[in-house]
């Protein structure tokens, strides 16, 4: 919801975490999961994917933006 880094999958299927800004030593890493599901998004899926990050920008879900 308010990421300070992003996860990028490279060609060999490894995932690298890249900072979006300068980070302080010991600062927690946050990134937007943007989860994609291969099934209909039901109330149960929504509940399982709730976000509780506490950011003022929190959209309430770890699912991808529509």
Backbone bond lengths (Angstrom), bond angles and torsions (degrees), N, CA, C in turn:
res aa  C-N    CA-C-N  psi(-1)  N-CA   C-N-CA  omega(-1)  CA-C   N-CA-C  phi
1 X - - - 1.455 - - 1.527 111.45 -
2 X 1.307 115.60 -33.74 1.472 121.73 177.03 1.527 106.93 -142.45
3 X 1.358 116.56 65.01 1.463 120.05 -171.54 1.527 113.64 -69.45
4 X 1.336 114.94 149.41 1.460 120.65 171.91 1.524 110.26 -112.67
5 X 1.333 116.75 1.63 1.457 121.53 176.21 1.522 108.57 -154.04
6 X 1.329 115.24 171.25 1.453 119.92 177.40 1.518 109.26 -137.86
7 X 1.315 115.99 149.17 1.461 122.21 178.66 1.528 107.60 -99.43
8 X 1.341 115.51 128.14 1.462 120.59 -179.90 1.519 108.15 -125.24
9 X 1.354 115.31 124.79 1.459 120.49 177.81 1.523 108.06 -87.06
10 X 1.323 116.02 124.08 1.464 121.49 -179.80 1.531 109.73 -85.60
11 X 1.331 116.41 173.98 1.463 122.56 -177.00 1.523 113.36 -55.46
12 X 1.315 117.00 -35.40 1.461 119.90 -177.51 1.529 111.99 -87.51
13 X 1.342 116.13 16.94 1.461 124.56 175.56 1.525 114.02 70.11
14 X 1.330 117.47 14.52 1.463 119.72 172.59 1.521 107.82 -86.61
15 X 1.316 115.96 147.35 1.459 121.33 -179.97 1.524 108.77 -106.48
16 X 1.326 116.03 129.96 1.455 122.42 178.12 1.522 108.87 -115.93
17 X 1.310 116.09 142.87 1.454 121.93 178.48 1.524 107.44 -102.81
18 X 1.333 117.28 123.22 1.463 123.20 -179.35 1.522 109.43 -115.40
19 X 1.316 116.57 134.38 1.465 121.52 178.48 1.527 109.70 -73.29
20 X 1.319 117.19 139.51 1.459 122.68 176.53 1.523 111.24 -92.02
21 X 1.338 115.83 -11.22 1.462 121.97 178.74 1.519 106.92 -158.31
22 X 1.312 116.64 173.66 1.458 120.32 176.29 1.518 110.71 -64.66
23 X 1.316 116.90 132.49 1.462 121.58 -179.09 1.522 110.24 -110.65
24 X 1.317 115.82 145.15 1.459 121.40 178.09 1.525 108.99 -84.77
25 X 1.334 118.00 148.46 1.470 119.82 177.07 1.537 110.18 -54.82
26 X 1.309 116.17 131.66 1.455 121.75 178.75 1.522 115.05 83.87
27 X 1.344 117.38 -3.23 1.457 120.41 -179.76 1.527 110.13 -69.12
28 X 1.324 116.50 136.95 1.460 121.25 179.88 1.526 110.01 -68.90
29 X 1.330 115.74 142.26 1.464 121.04 178.47 1.521 109.52 -90.08
30 X 1.331 115.61 132.24 1.464 122.19 177.87 1.520 108.14 -126.53
31 X 1.314 116.57 134.11 1.463 119.96 171.55 1.514 109.08 -142.53
32 X 1.327 114.74 158.71 1.456 121.47 -179.25 1.528 107.32 -80.56
33 X 1.321 117.02 114.80 1.461 121.04 -178.88 1.526 111.77 -63.82
34 X 1.315 118.12 -36.08 1.471 122.59 -179.57 1.530 110.89 45.05
35 X 1.324 115.64 51.00 1.463 121.22 -177.18 1.519 111.36 -63.03
36 X 1.331 114.89 137.64 1.454 121.91 175.29 1.519 107.17 -112.71
37 X 1.315 117.01 134.33 1.463 120.97 178.33 1.519 109.49 -115.99
38 X 1.329 115.30 144.95 1.464 121.55 -178.84 1.523 112.21 -94.21
39 X 1.300 116.06 19.87 1.457 121.25 -179.33 1.520 107.82 -134.48
40 X 1.303 117.15 166.85 1.468 118.18 176.74 1.534 110.48 -60.51
41 X 1.323 116.15 143.11 1.459 120.75 179.19 1.523 107.84 -83.06
42 X 1.321 114.48 99.84 1.460 121.97 179.97 1.528 109.07 -93.96
43 X 1.315 116.30 173.44 1.472 120.98 175.65 1.527 110.19 -58.52
44 X 1.344 117.22 -37.58 1.469 121.31 179.39 1.529 110.76 -63.93
45 X 1.335 116.96 -45.01 1.468 120.88 177.97 1.525 109.76 -62.87
46 X 1.321 117.10 -42.31 1.467 120.57 177.90 1.522 111.38 -60.45
47 X 1.345 116.49 -42.53 1.468 119.74 -179.63 1.527 111.26 -66.36
48 X 1.341 116.77 -38.68 1.465 121.12 179.32 1.524 111.55 -68.98
49 X 1.329 117.61 -19.95 1.462 122.51 -175.53 1.523 112.73 -108.81
50 X 1.326 117.72 15.28 1.459 120.54 -179.84 1.520 110.72 -61.70
51 X 1.312 115.97 143.63 1.456 122.28 176.84 1.530 108.36 -105.73
52 X 1.304 115.27 136.53 1.461 121.77 179.78 1.524 109.46 -129.65
53 X 1.336 116.54 40.08 1.468 120.51 -173.50 1.525 113.31 -70.29
54 X 1.321 117.11 -23.72 1.460 120.13 179.13 1.515 114.63 85.62
55 X 1.318 118.08 0.25 1.460 122.08 178.72 1.524 110.55 -68.33
56 X 1.315 116.17 146.99 1.464 120.00 174.89 1.528 110.35 -63.29
57 X 1.339 117.09 -22.23 1.463 122.87 -179.62 1.524 112.88 -94.77
58 X 1.329 117.94 6.90 1.471 121.39 -175.07 1.531 110.53 -57.72
59 X 1.336 115.72 128.92 1.468 120.21 178.40 1.521 111.40 -96.77
60 X 1.353 116.96 1.21 1.453 121.79 171.99 1.529 115.65 84.89
61 X 1.327 118.37 1.27 1.459 121.01 -179.34 1.521 110.69 -145.76
62 X 1.347 115.25 150.24 1.464 120.78 173.87 1.521 110.47 -94.11
63 X 1.347 116.87 -1.54 1.466 121.07 177.94 1.524 109.95 -70.14
64 X 1.337 115.79 155.94 1.460 119.97 179.96 1.520 111.23 -60.64
65 X 1.325 115.54 153.48 1.458 121.34 177.00 1.506 109.09 -69.27
66 X 1.313 116.56 144.74 1.470 120.25 178.67 1.491 109.84 -92.70
